[in-house]
């Protein structure tokens, strides 16, 4: 289920962020303080006037207790089966990385599976908002090579390698190769993480 155009996804993401902020009874200033994102930028995103990057969405989502998947697929169907053509797909405007939310939604499961394709030479840096719940995450390289830095420690992953980590701080995904790298991300929410929106 790829979004038809960038303007449409920007508008939908803005609406979802605003609705989530209002559910938490947060002002723009309150979310800015929680996420470390400026009030002006949050306002632009909520109005659909900015194409938010993965890094920005992760900070905003974690400030609201939501994963990137929850922001990208709020309108996705429910049930135990997620057909490939119905799985939400989103491309990061900054890095070009393509993210597919594979897992069925709203099943009560504490796990989430995401498939990512990172272009050759591309890099994505993600930082959780301060105070965001820690996540147990595993990254399994399906094709290509991936350099993964977790809190400053570099891991060079080859095809078939799998790395487990607890997400608390900065994480940098980099494709050192000349072809895209494909990898799966498996997340498990810790107790109390993502209230109402597991992963």
Phi and psi restraints in degrees (value plus and minus 20) as a CYANA .aco file:
   2 UNK   PHI    -101.1   -61.1
   2 UNK   PSI     124.3   164.3
   3 UNK   PHI     -91.1   -51.1
   3 UNK   PSI     122.5   162.5
   4 UNK   PHI     -86.5   -46.5
   4 UNK   PSI     -58.0   -18.0
   5 UNK   PHI    -177.4  -137.4
   5 UNK   PSI     146.3   186.3
   6 UNK   PHI     -84.6   -44.6
   6 UNK   PSI     -56.3   -16.3
   7 UNK   PHI     -84.1   -44.1
   7 UNK   PSI     -60.5   -20.5
   8 UNK   PHI     -85.6   -45.6
   8 UNK   PSI     -65.9   -25.9
   9 UNK   PHI     -87.6   -47.6
   9 UNK   PSI     -56.7   -16.7
  10 UNK   PHI     -81.7   -41.7
  10 UNK   PSI     -61.8   -21.8
  11 UNK   PHI     -85.5   -45.5
  11 UNK   PSI     -65.8   -25.8
  12 UNK   PHI     -84.3   -44.3
  12 UNK   PSI     -62.9   -22.9
  13 UNK   PHI     -82.6   -42.6
  13 UNK   PSI     -60.4   -20.4
  14 UNK   PHI     -81.1   -41.1
  14 UNK   PSI     -64.1   -24.1
  15 UNK   PHI     -83.5   -43.5
  15 UNK   PSI     -62.6   -22.6
  16 UNK   PHI     -86.0   -46.0
  16 UNK   PSI     -62.2   -22.2
  17 UNK   PHI     -83.4   -43.4
  17 UNK   PSI     -64.1   -24.1
  18 UNK   PHI     -83.8   -43.8
  18 UNK   PSI     -63.9   -23.9
  19 UNK   PHI     -82.9   -42.9
  19 UNK   PSI     -61.5   -21.5
  20 UNK   PHI     -85.7   -45.7
  20 UNK   PSI     -61.3   -21.3
  21 UNK   PHI     -82.1   -42.1
  21 UNK   PSI     -62.1   -22.1
  22 UNK   PHI     -89.2   -49.2
  22 UNK   PSI     -55.8   -15.8
  23 UNK   PHI     -80.9   -40.9
  23 UNK   PSI     -53.6   -13.6
  24 UNK   PHI    -105.6   -65.6
  24 UNK   PSI     -18.5    21.5
  25 UNK   PHI      35.0    75.0
  25 UNK   PSI      23.5    63.5
  26 UNK   PHI    -125.8   -85.8
  26 UNK   PSI     118.6   158.6
  27 UNK   PHI     -99.3   -59.3
  27 UNK   PSI     151.7   191.7
  28 UNK   PHI     -79.5   -39.5
  28 UNK   PSI     -60.6   -20.6
  29 UNK   PHI     -84.7   -44.7
  29 UNK   PSI     -58.2   -18.2
  30 UNK   PHI     -83.4   -43.4
  30 UNK   PSI     -63.9   -23.9
  31 UNK   PHI     -89.5   -49.5
  31 UNK   PSI     -56.0   -16.0
  32 UNK   PHI     -79.7   -39.7
  32 UNK   PSI     -62.5   -22.5
  33 UNK   PHI     -86.3   -46.3
  33 UNK   PSI     -61.9   -21.9
  34 UNK   PHI     -88.1   -48.1
  34 UNK   PSI     -58.8   -18.8
  35 UNK   PHI    -116.7   -76.7
  35 UNK   PSI     -41.1    -1.1
  36 UNK   PHI      58.8    98.8
  36 UNK   PSI      -5.8    34.2
  37 UNK   PHI    -124.3   -84.3
  37 UNK   PSI     118.5   158.5
  38 UNK   PHI     -84.2   -44.2
  38 UNK   PSI     130.6   170.6
  39 UNK   PHI     -77.5   -37.5
  39 UNK   PSI     -61.9   -21.9
  40 UNK   PHI     -82.5   -42.5
  40 UNK   PSI     -62.2   -22.2
  41 UNK   PHI     -86.8   -46.8
  41 UNK   PSI     -62.3   -22.3
  42 UNK   PHI     -79.5   -39.5
  42 UNK   PSI     -63.7   -23.7
  43 UNK   PHI     -81.6   -41.6
  43 UNK   PSI     -62.9   -22.9
  44 UNK   PHI     -83.2   -43.2
  44 UNK   PSI     -61.3   -21.3
  45 UNK   PHI     -84.7   -44.7
  45 UNK   PSI     -65.7   -25.7
  46 UNK   PHI     -83.0   -43.0
  46 UNK   PSI     -50.3   -10.3
  47 UNK   PHI    -105.9   -65.9
  47 UNK   PSI     -21.1    18.9
  48 UNK   PHI      54.4    94.4
  48 UNK   PSI       1.5    41.5
  49 UNK   PHI    -115.2   -75.2
  49 UNK   PSI     -20.6    19.4
  50 UNK   PHI    -154.9  -114.9
  50 UNK   PSI     123.8   163.8
  51 UNK   PHI    -112.4   -72.4
  51 UNK   PSI      76.7   116.7
  52 UNK   PHI     -88.8   -48.8
  52 UNK   PSI     121.7   161.7
  53 UNK   PHI    -104.0   -64.0
  53 UNK   PSI     148.8   188.8
  54 UNK   PHI     -79.6   -39.6
  54 UNK   PSI     -62.3   -22.3
  55 UNK   PHI     -79.8   -39.8
  55 UNK   PSI     -63.1   -23.1
  56 UNK   PHI     -88.0   -48.0
  56 UNK   PSI     -63.8   -23.8
  57 UNK   PHI     -84.2   -44.2
  57 UNK   PSI     -57.3   -17.3
  58 UNK   PHI     -83.0   -43.0
  58 UNK   PSI     -62.9   -22.9
  59 UNK   PHI     -84.9   -44.9
  59 UNK   PSI     -64.9   -24.9
  60 UNK   PHI     -86.2   -46.2
  60 UNK   PSI     -65.1   -25.1
  61 UNK   PHI     -81.9   -41.9
  61 UNK   PSI     -65.1   -25.1
  62 UNK   PHI     -88.0   -48.0
  62 UNK   PSI     -48.2    -8.2
  63 UNK   PHI     -86.9   -46.9
  63 UNK   PSI     -41.9    -1.9
  64 UNK   PHI    -123.7   -83.7
  64 UNK   PSI     -19.7    20.3
  65 UNK   PHI      55.9    95.9
  65 UNK   PSI       5.9    45.9
  66 UNK   PHI    -139.7   -99.7
  66 UNK   PSI     124.5   164.5
  67 UNK   PHI    -102.1   -62.1
  67 UNK   PSI     146.1   186.1
  68 UNK   PHI     -79.9   -39.9
  68 UNK   PSI     -58.5   -18.5
  69 UNK   PHI     -80.6   -40.6
  69 UNK   PSI     -62.0   -22.0
  70 UNK   PHI     -82.2   -42.2
  70 UNK   PSI     -57.1   -17.1
  71 UNK   PHI     -91.0   -51.0
  71 UNK   PSI     -56.1   -16.1
  72 UNK   PHI    -101.3   -61.3
  72 UNK   PSI     -38.9     1.1
  73 UNK   PHI    -155.6  -115.6
  73 UNK   PSI      14.9    54.9
  74 UNK   PHI     -76.6   -36.6
  74 UNK   PSI     -51.3   -11.3
  75 UNK   PHI    -113.8   -73.8
  75 UNK   PSI     -14.0    26.0
  76 UNK   PHI     -87.8   -47.8
  76 UNK   PSI     134.6   174.6
  77 UNK   PHI     -86.6   -46.6
  77 UNK   PSI     151.3   191.3
  78 UNK   PHI    -137.8   -97.8
  78 UNK   PSI     151.0   191.0
  79 UNK   PHI      99.7   139.7
  79 UNK   PSI     151.7   191.7
  80 UNK   PHI     -99.8   -59.8
  80 UNK   PSI     -28.2    11.8
  81 UNK   PHI    -139.8   -99.8
  81 UNK   PSI     107.0   147.0
  82 UNK   PHI    -135.9   -95.9
  82 UNK   PSI      82.0   122.0
  83 UNK   PHI     -87.6   -47.6
  83 UNK   PSI     124.3   164.3
  84 UNK   PHI     -75.0   -35.0
  84 UNK   PSI     -62.5   -22.5
  85 UNK   PHI     -91.5   -51.5
  85 UNK   PSI     -28.9    11.1
  86 UNK   PHI    -125.3   -85.3
  86 UNK   PSI     -20.8    19.2
  87 UNK   PHI     -99.2   -59.2
  87 UNK   PSI     104.4   144.4
  88 UNK   PHI     -81.6   -41.6
  88 UNK   PSI     115.8   155.8
  89 UNK   PHI    -144.3  -104.3
  89 UNK   PSI     116.7   156.7
  90 UNK   PHI    -161.2  -121.2
  90 UNK   PSI     120.4   160.4
  91 UNK   PHI    -130.8   -90.8
  91 UNK   PSI     108.7   148.7
  92 UNK   PHI     -90.9   -50.9
  92 UNK   PSI     102.8   142.8
  93 UNK   PHI     -87.4   -47.4
  93 UNK   PSI     -41.3    -1.3
  94 UNK   PHI    -102.9   -62.9
  94 UNK   PSI     -67.5   -27.5
  95 UNK   PHI    -122.7   -82.7
  95 UNK   PSI     -39.1     0.9
  96 UNK   PHI      62.7   102.7
  96 UNK   PSI     -13.7    26.3
  97 UNK   PHI     -91.9   -51.9
  97 UNK   PSI     122.1   162.1
  98 UNK   PHI    -126.9   -86.9
  98 UNK   PSI     105.8   145.8
  99 UNK   PHI    -138.6   -98.6
  99 UNK   PSI     107.3   147.3
 100 UNK   PHI    -137.2   -97.2
 100 UNK   PSI     102.5   142.5
 101 UNK   PHI    -103.3   -63.3
 101 UNK   PSI      83.6   123.6
 102 UNK   PHI    -101.7   -61.7
 102 UNK   PSI     -59.0   -19.0
 103 UNK   PHI     -86.6   -46.6
 103 UNK   PSI     123.5   163.5
 104 UNK   PHI     -80.9   -40.9
 104 UNK   PSI     128.0   168.0
 105 UNK   PHI    -123.6   -83.6
 105 UNK   PSI     136.5   176.5
 106 UNK   PHI      34.0    74.0
 106 UNK   PSI      23.7    63.7
 107 UNK   PHI    -122.8   -82.8
 107 UNK   PSI     -29.6    10.4
 108 UNK   PHI      70.0   110.0
 108 UNK   PSI     -22.2    17.8
 109 UNK   PHI     -91.3   -51.3
 109 UNK   PSI     125.9   165.9
 110 UNK   PHI    -112.3   -72.3
 110 UNK   PSI     -10.8    29.2
 111 UNK   PHI    -133.4   -93.4
 111 UNK   PSI     134.4   174.4
 112 UNK   PHI    -162.2  -122.2
 112 UNK   PSI     118.0   158.0
 113 UNK   PHI    -140.4  -100.4
 113 UNK   PSI     111.0   151.0
 114 UNK   PHI    -147.8  -107.8
 114 UNK   PSI     117.8   157.8
 115 UNK   PHI    -126.0   -86.0
 115 UNK   PSI     112.2   152.2
 116 UNK   PHI    -146.6  -106.6
 116 UNK   PSI     121.1   161.1
 117 UNK   PHI    -140.9  -100.9
 117 UNK   PSI      98.2   138.2
 118 UNK   PHI    -128.3   -88.3
 118 UNK   PSI     101.6   141.6
 119 UNK   PHI     -81.2   -41.2
 119 UNK   PSI     140.9   180.9
 120 UNK   PHI     -76.1   -36.1
 120 UNK   PSI     111.3   151.3
 121 UNK   PHI      56.0    96.0
 121 UNK   PSI     -22.9    17.1
 122 UNK   PHI    -100.4   -60.4
 122 UNK   PSI     137.1   177.1
 123 UNK   PHI    -161.4  -121.4
 123 UNK   PSI     120.2   160.2
 124 UNK   PHI    -150.4  -110.4
 124 UNK   PSI     106.5   146.5
 125 UNK   PHI    -130.4   -90.4
 125 UNK   PSI     107.3   147.3
 126 UNK   PHI    -141.9  -101.9
 126 UNK   PSI     113.6   153.6
 127 UNK   PHI    -148.5  -108.5
 127 UNK   PSI     105.6   145.6
 128 UNK   PHI     -91.2   -51.2
 128 UNK   PSI     133.3   173.3
 129 UNK   PHI     -85.3   -45.3
 129 UNK   PSI     132.2   172.2
 130 UNK   PHI     -81.9   -41.9
 130 UNK   PSI     116.7   156.7
 131 UNK   PHI      64.0   104.0
 131 UNK   PSI     -20.9    19.1
 132 UNK   PHI     -88.3   -48.3
 132 UNK   PSI     128.0   168.0
 133 UNK   PHI     -85.2   -45.2
 133 UNK   PSI     124.3   164.3
 134 UNK   PHI     -93.5   -53.5
 134 UNK   PSI     126.8   166.8
 135 UNK   PHI    -140.4  -100.4
 135 UNK   PSI     122.0   162.0
 136 UNK   PHI    -108.7   -68.7
 136 UNK   PSI     102.5   142.5
 137 UNK   PHI    -153.3  -113.3
 137 UNK   PSI     123.5   163.5
 138 UNK   PHI    -145.8  -105.8
 138 UNK   PSI     118.8   158.8
 139 UNK   PHI    -137.6   -97.6
 139 UNK   PSI     102.5   142.5
 140 UNK   PHI    -137.3   -97.3
 140 UNK   PSI      95.7   135.7
 141 UNK   PHI     -99.5   -59.5
 141 UNK   PSI     101.7   141.7
 142 UNK   PHI    -113.6   -73.6
 142 UNK   PSI     -52.9   -12.9
 143 UNK   PHI    -178.4  -138.4
 143 UNK   PSI     109.4   149.4
 144 UNK   PHI      75.5   115.5
 144 UNK   PSI    -179.4  -139.4
 145 UNK   PHI    -146.3  -106.3
 145 UNK   PSI     128.6   168.6
 146 UNK   PHI    -159.9  -119.9
 146 UNK   PSI     107.1   147.1
 147 UNK   PHI    -115.9   -75.9
 147 UNK   PSI     104.7   144.7
 148 UNK   PHI    -145.8  -105.8
 148 UNK   PSI      97.5   137.5
 149 UNK   PHI    -125.4   -85.4
 149 UNK   PSI     102.5   142.5
 150 UNK   PHI    -139.1   -99.1
 150 UNK   PSI      93.7   133.7
 151 UNK   PHI      29.9    69.9
 151 UNK   PSI      21.3    61.3
 152 UNK   PHI      68.3   108.3
 152 UNK   PSI     -28.1    11.9
 153 UNK   PHI    -116.3   -76.3
 153 UNK   PSI     100.4   140.4
 154 UNK   PHI    -107.3   -67.3
 154 UNK   PSI     113.6   153.6
 155 UNK   PHI    -142.1  -102.1
 155 UNK   PSI     103.4   143.4
 156 UNK   PHI    -117.9   -77.9
 156 UNK   PSI      90.6   130.6
 157 UNK   PHI    -125.6   -85.6
 157 UNK   PSI     112.3   152.3
 158 UNK   PHI    -123.8   -83.8
 158 UNK   PSI     151.9   191.9
 159 UNK   PHI     -73.6   -33.6
 159 UNK   PSI     108.2   148.2
 160 UNK   PHI      73.6   113.6
 160 UNK   PSI     -37.0     3.0
 161 UNK   PHI     -91.4   -51.4
 161 UNK   PSI     129.1   169.1
 162 UNK   PHI    -154.9  -114.9
 162 UNK   PSI     108.9   148.9
 163 UNK   PHI    -137.8   -97.8
 163 UNK   PSI     110.5   150.5
 164 UNK   PHI    -122.0   -82.0
 164 UNK   PSI     121.7   161.7
 165 UNK   PHI    -174.8  -134.8
 165 UNK   PSI     141.6   181.6
 166 UNK   PHI    -127.5   -87.5
 166 UNK   PSI      99.5   139.5
 167 UNK   PHI    -100.4   -60.4
 167 UNK   PSI      97.0   137.0
 168 UNK   PHI    -154.1  -114.1
 168 UNK   PSI     -55.7   -15.7
 169 UNK   PHI    -144.0  -104.0
 169 UNK   PSI    -166.2  -126.2
 170 UNK   PHI     -92.8   -52.8
 170 UNK   PSI     123.3   163.3
 171 UNK   PHI    -158.5  -118.5
 171 UNK   PSI     114.0   154.0
 172 UNK   PHI    -143.3  -103.3
 172 UNK   PSI     103.5   143.5
 173 UNK   PHI    -121.6   -81.6
 173 UNK   PSI     108.1   148.1
 174 UNK   PHI    -158.7  -118.7
 174 UNK   PSI     114.7   154.7
 175 UNK   PHI    -116.8   -76.8
 175 UNK   PSI      87.9   127.9
 176 UNK   PHI    -103.0   -63.0
 176 UNK   PSI     -25.1    14.9
 177 UNK   PHI    -110.1   -70.1
 177 UNK   PSI    -196.8  -156.8
 178 UNK   PHI    -123.0   -83.0
 178 UNK   PSI     -18.7    21.3
 179 UNK   PHI    -149.9  -109.9
 179 UNK   PSI     140.6   180.6
 180 UNK   PHI     -80.5   -40.5
 180 UNK   PSI     129.8   169.8
 181 UNK   PHI    -128.4   -88.4
 181 UNK   PSI     117.3   157.3
 182 UNK   PHI    -133.7   -93.7
 182 UNK   PSI     114.3   154.3
 183 UNK   PHI    -168.1  -128.1
 183 UNK   PSI     136.2   176.2
 184 UNK   PHI    -125.8   -85.8
 184 UNK   PSI     120.0   160.0
 185 UNK   PHI    -134.0   -94.0
 185 UNK   PSI     103.9   143.9
 186 UNK   PHI    -134.4   -94.4
 186 UNK   PSI     100.0   140.0
 187 UNK   PHI    -133.0   -93.0
 187 UNK   PSI     122.5   162.5
 188 UNK   PHI    -147.2  -107.2
 188 UNK   PSI     102.8   142.8
 189 UNK   PHI     -93.5   -53.5
 189 UNK   PSI     115.8   155.8
 190 UNK   PHI     -93.5   -53.5
 190 UNK   PSI     143.3   183.3
 191 UNK   PHI     -75.4   -35.4
 191 UNK   PSI     106.5   146.5
 192 UNK   PHI      67.5   107.5
 192 UNK   PSI     -26.3    13.7
 193 UNK   PHI     -97.7   -57.7
 193 UNK   PSI     127.8   167.8
 194 UNK   PHI      28.7    68.7
 194 UNK   PSI      42.7    82.7
 195 UNK   PHI     -77.1   -37.1
 195 UNK   PSI     105.7   145.7
 196 UNK   PHI      59.2    99.2
 196 UNK   PSI     -30.0    10.0
 197 UNK   PHI    -163.2  -123.2
 197 UNK   PSI      54.0    94.0
 198 UNK   PHI     -80.5   -40.5
 198 UNK   PSI     105.4   145.4
